């Protein structure tokens, strides 16, 4: 199949939070990318509403403090607003294009909202449906989490940086430097993924009520 070189304008009226513009994406790539963006919206909302003094917060943002927590919540809300604009443009890049090195999943220019460049490896990432924090297949996160990571970089959103990339390194940085953690894109991704994963495990583990008397 040849790579599309035209801009596909998707007809997504009534579907806020989906990308309105696809650039250079095949049909299947466009479908996957739009679904990742929609799911990232739900993931971001879940993270923002479940943000507090919790083990997940401490793990990814360091010792809890109200000023830092308020900044983290505000940044998640900014990511959510960016998605809800419907103005996110997703560009499917080839391996070797500007930001698509061998280990890259996606990239952005912080000063160019809201164009999200995704690389071929993005499509090999699991979705939250298959995500398990301790599993090797999940070590680099999810498609949804990657969207959150990249959108947080925009100057109009959260102006995050990349102080660390891997889960072990970012967990260590949170313990040593909370100020850097709340400014780190991967920290937002990992927190959102873990909050969603562990909250769903908790729901699944609750006993199912029955009508049988004791």
Buried (B, 14 or more C-beta within 10 A) or exposed (E): EEEBEEEBEBEBEEEEBBBBBBBBBBEEBBEBBBBBBBBBBBBBBBBBEBBEEBEBBBBBBBEEBEEBBEBBBEBBBBBBEBBBEBEBBBBBBEEEBEBBEEEBBBBBEBEEBBBBBBBBBBBEBBBBEEBEEEEEEBEBBBBBBBBBBBBBBBEBBBBBEEBBEEBEEBBEBBEEBBEBBBBBBBBBBBBBBBBBBBEBEEEEEEEEEEEEEE
